[in-house]
Every structure is written in structure tokens, then in C-alpha cells.
Amino acid sequence: MNSFWKEIGINYPIIQGGMAWVAEHSLASAVSNGGGLGIIAAANAPVSYVRDEIRKTKALTDKPFGVNVMLLSDNVDEIARLVCEEGVKVVTTGAGDPSKYMDMWKEHKIKVIPVVPSVALAKRMERSGADAVIAEGCEAGGHVGELTTMALIPQVVDAIKIPVIAAGGIGDGRGIAAAFMLGALGVQVGTRFLVAKECTIHPAYKERVLKAKDIDTVVTGRPTGHPVRILKNRLARELLKLEKTAAPIEQYEELGQGALAKAVKEGDMDMGSIMAGQIAGMIIKEQTCSEIIEEMFDEFKELMNKNIEI
Ligand code: TUI
């Protein structure tokens, strides 16, 4: 095991994606108990909710876990302080630049692992004092950048000295092997955990992911500056229609408002935002988090023993 992971204190080099509305105490504790790093998503949630989730996770696991801070949230300053107060060991960030919180987090001995979509942001994060970065390709679900994992990881690896964790399009042992070949030190996985037994999203959401085909995701909302990959449904079609008519941004916001909660909580597969990555087509069964992690790393180890003929 690499010293970076030893310091964090986990058995497998896998971080669970900080999926908004999805990543709560049940999923995070199950991933951590399975030997990975479970993550609670703060998303846009109130501070009291996130505090509660952190405490519930502590009650369910004595293993390390982290909190994902979503930088577009209105209460991000308060969430940034909350993780310090609660003694959270690891923070991942998404959808922005967390530099202004870095000193405070480092004073509290928090390992900070920002998600980056580009070399420029990876370099900025290294300069700001990040412990590692998660370089996320646009195969991922949710808010995405422009580059694919295949193109992004080696360029980030070449540009910085801190560890790089690969994300986007990783759903089995082949993805882990590929990530290591590209120079990553580990992986972040989101979509596969959507169908974990301990994941408490609406059953209709899980069913939709299990039934998804390779070409079923689409990136919506590009004109807003926050492109989001979701599974195709009526919401996706209406969002894409707005792009064709050069509609004002407010119309995207109207459609997007509360749409993720509609999918996650109510199981609205029509107008809900069903965030998922491109590997959704590869996901065929519901398993426990522990089974997912063990299976992925068994496949990875088997691949590493294979002689590749050229
Ligand atoms: O953050 C994510 N995935 C997310 S966040 C989210 S909640 C949301 N919903 C609708 C619209 C916007 C957010 C759902 N899924 N992944 C990590 C990630 N971060 N992907 C891309 C980025 C990113 C993009 C631009 C990080 C930094 C950045 O620029 C920072 C800067 O200031 O230069």
C-alpha cells in the first residue's frame, strides 16, 4: 500500500464519489467499512443536516471517512468551518476552487483532495497546499469538465508532484488497472455505488441505472457554465431544447431547480435529474459496497498478473 493511503488509513485505494443528495451516512459508512473511503456529500444541504450525517457516520464506522464540499453552495463558508469543528479527516471538493479554505483545513490537519477537471486547476491546487487531487474526466456523472479521463490523467500526472486519483468512467477492475497505467495512485468511483445495497436513493433511480445502455447519458446545461451529465429523459430533452433556442439561463434554472431531489427522493424518472456516468451501461447488479470493492480489486489483481502480448 502506498504511504499516501496508509496515512489516510484505508485498505483499498478507492474513494467514493461525493454524489449530491446520494452520498449520505448509510452509503459512506458502508464504503468505509468495506475498506474504501466513504464520503458524505454536503451538496446544497443545510449545516445542521450535514452535521447530523457526519455524526451518524461516526456512529456506524470507526474507519476514516470524508466530506465532499460543493463549492457552488450558498452556505459553503459554514460547511468549510463545520468539517473543522467535527474533526473530519478528509475533505474532497467539487465544482470550484477551494483555495480560500485551504489554510483553515490544513490547520485542522485535514487531508484536502480537490476534484479538478484540468491541468491548470491541478497546478493551482498543488500550490495552495492540497494533499492530492482527484482528476475527473467527463465520463463522470453530474457536473463535468471538458476532457476525458484518458486524456486528463496523464497530463495532470506530468504536471504536479502530489498524488493523482483518477475519476470518471471507472466501474470495474479494468478501469482501476487503466487508471494505474495512466499514473494515478487510486480511483474515485461514483456511478457504481449508486446501485449499492446501502445506497438509499429511490429504487426507480437504481432500476434506471441498471437498465441504462452505453449511449444513455447526455451532457446538459452547457450554456449555464455548469454542464451536468445525466441519463436521458424528458428533463434532458427539455434542457437540450433550450440550447437549440439560445434560451435565457433562468429557464435552465427553472427546470433544474430541485430536479436532483425529484429523482433521488421521489423516483421521478421523467422530470428528475438522474445524474450518472457513462459507465452506467456496464452496471448490471445491485451489490453491497463491500462486494463492489472486493470484486473490483479482485478483477484488478487478476489483470495485473496477465501477460499482455503485442
Ligand atoms: O462537482 C462535481 N460533480 C457534481 S457537483 C453537483 S451539484 C451541481 N448541480 C448542478 C450544477 C452544478 C453543480 C453535481 N455533480 N464533480 C467534480 C467537478 N468539479 N467536476 C468539475 C469540477 C470543476 C469545474 C470547474 C472544478 C473546478 C472548476 O473550476 C474552478 C475554477 O474556479 O477555476
Boltz pocket constraint, residues with backbone or C-beta under 6 A from the ligand:
constraints:
  - pocket:
      binder: B
      contacts: [[A, 18], [A, 20], [A, 70], [A, 72], [A, 93], [A, 94], [A, 95], [A, 96], [A, 97], [A, 115], [A, 116], [A, 117], [A, 121], [A, 136], [A, 141], [A, 142], [A, 143], [A, 144], [A, 145], [A, 226], [A, 228]]
      max_distance: 6.0
